[in-house]
Amino acid sequence: YNINSSDVCVAGFCWGVWAMTKACEMKLFRCAVGFHPSIKIESMVFGGDQEAITKKAADNAPILLCVAGNDLDNLKPSQ
């Protein structure tokens, strides 16, 4: 099969949402959905800005984050 990753959607769970976000930041996928997202590895391990990579990723591809009550407030929609 000749599949171009830009024609594919990606899904992630917990820490996998960080990898999904990085991939969308690099324009590797057309859209993404993440469940119980945890992208704090960006700042904790790599010293990066988790909000900046999420914004850049969302500028490159539509991203749906499905958050739960105990997820970080900065990942939840503003009310």
N, C-alpha and C positions, 0 to 999 in steps of 0.2 A: 504494500500500500504506500502511496505517496501522500502523506498527511502533513500539512503545514500546521505548526502549532498555533499560528494566528487564527486558524479556523476552529479552534477547540476551546471549550470552557474548562475551568479547573475548579475543584472543590477542596477545602481544607478543614481540618478540625484541630482546635487548640493550637499547639505550636506549629502545626501544618499551615495554619493561616498566615504565619510569618513567611514561610516559604512561598505560599501562594501570592502574598502581597509583593514580595521581592520579584517574583516572576512577572507579575503584572506591571511592576515598575519598569522592568526591562522589555515590556511590550511582547511577552512570549505567548500570551493568551488573549482571546477576544473578550471574555467576561469571567467572573469568578463569584463563588459563594463560599462563605466561611461560617462555621458553626462554633460557638463558644470560643471566640477568637482570643488569642494571646500572641501579640506581636511585640511584647516588651523585651523579647530576646534581642531585638535590634539595639536597644539602649543598654541593656544589662551586659550583653556579651560583646557587641561590636561597637559600642559607644556612639551609635547613630541616633537619629531623631525619628521615633516611631510615628509621630504624627505627620512628619514631612514625607516619609516613604509611603504612608497610606494615601496622602493627598496626591502625590505623583502617580501612584498606581491607579487611583480612581480617575485621574485625568486621562490615563491611557486605556482604561477598560472599565465598564460598569462593574461594581462590586456590591454584593449584598452580604452584610454581616448580620448573622442571626445571633443576637446576644441574649444572655440569660440574666436573671436578677442579680447574680453575684459577679458578673463581669464588670470590668472597670468602667467608670462613668464616662471617660473620654471616648469610649467605643459605642456608647448608646446614643440614639438620636436625641437632639435637644427638644425639650417640650415647650 
